[in-house]
Amino acid sequence: MKKLLIFAVLMTSVNIFSQEAASANQEKIDINNTIYEDIPDKAEFPGGINAFRNNFSQTFKAGKVNGRGQIKSEVRFVVDQQGMITDITTIGENKSMNKEMERAIKAMSKTKWIPAKIDGQPVKFRFKLPITINLEN
């Protein structure tokens, strides 16, 4: 009876450890495919956020935006594991503003970012840039 109990415990522990190994592999797959937004080690533009804002403001041409008054829009993009910008999307009611924000980010996409990391491993990171401008004519 004692041998049977030990055998049962050993068989159970083998199954438990096997499942943990599969879970660890699954986590690695998820890290490669998941796009993170709120993590401590975020993707960073070379020179920091102020360098990014300055570069964006120099690239963005407000004269290409049609409309009057306050216009709000947001551009979102993914910085992949290699530090490259992908998946650019814009959200906002003013189509010309959205188009110009997308154009500006595409023009800046030649610059390689420092990728976001989790436990020292580079991961995909979603960056959001909300913009509000006031146009008066």
N, C-alpha and C positions, 0 to 999 in steps of 0.2 A: 504494500500500500504506500509506503514511504517513497519507493522508487517511482511509482506511478505519479505521485504528487510532484516530485522533483521534475520528472519528465514533462508533466503538464505545465509547470512554471517555466521551464526552459523553452518549450514550444511557444508559449504565449509571449515571452520576452523577445524571441526571434521575430515574431509577427509585429510586435510593437516597434522594434528598431527598424524593421523593413519599411514600415509606414512612415516613420520619421525621415528616413533617407529620401523617400519619394516626395514628402512635403518640402524638404530642403531644396530639391531640384525644382519643384514647382515654384518656390519663392524666387529662385534665380530667373526663371522664365518670366514671371510677373514683373520683376524689376526691369527687365529689358523691354517689356511692352507697355508698361504703365507710364503715364504722363503725370508728373507730380506738380503740385502748385504751392503747397505750404510745407516746406522742409527747411531746416536750419541752414544747410549749405546750398544756397540757391545759385543758379547760373549767373555769371557776372560778365558784363561787357569789359573789355580791356580798359583800365583806367577808372572803373567804377560807374555807378549810376549817374553821377554828374557828367562824366564824359559821354555817356550814352545820350543823356538829355541834350547836351550841347550839340552833339553830332546830329541828332534828330531835328533839332530846331534849325540847324543850318541846311539840312536836306529838305525839310518840309517847306513847301511853297504855298503860303496862305492865299496868294493871289489866284491860285487855281481853284479855290473853293467858292462856289456860288451860294448866295444866300445873304440874309441880314440877321442881325441880332446875335444872340448866344447860340452857338452850335456845339453839340457834344457828340463825341464818338469815342470808340475804343478799338484799338488794334490788339489782337492776340496772336501770338506765334509760339512755336515750340523750339527750344534750343535742344538739339539732340545730344547724344553721348559724345560726339566728336566736336561739339561746340558750334555747329552750323544751324542757321535759322531755317525752319521748315514750317509748313502748315499755317500760313498767314491768313487770318480772317479779320474782318472789321465788323463792328456792330454800331449802328447809328442810323438816324433817319435821313441824313443828308448824304446822298450818293456821291457828290463831288468831294466831300470831306473824306468819306470812306476810301474813295479811289486814290486820293492824294496821300493819305496815311499809308495805304498799302504800297504805293509807289516809293515812298520814302523808306519804308522798312526793307523793301526789296533792294533798293540802292545801297542800304547799309548791310545787307546780308552777306556781303563779301568779307566782312570782318568776322574773324573766328572768336567766339566767346569762350570763357572758361566754363566748362559744363558743371551742372549741379551734381552733387554727390550724396550718396547714402552709404554709410560705412566705408568710405573711401572709393566706392565704385561709381563711375559716371552714370547718370540716369537722364531721361528726358524730362524737361521742365517747361511748363507753360508760363509765359511771361505776358502780362497784361499792361497796356499803357493807355489810360484814359486821357483824352484831350478835350479841353473846352476852349473855344475861341470866340471873341466878340467881333463881328463884322458890321461896320457902319459905312454907309455910302450916301 
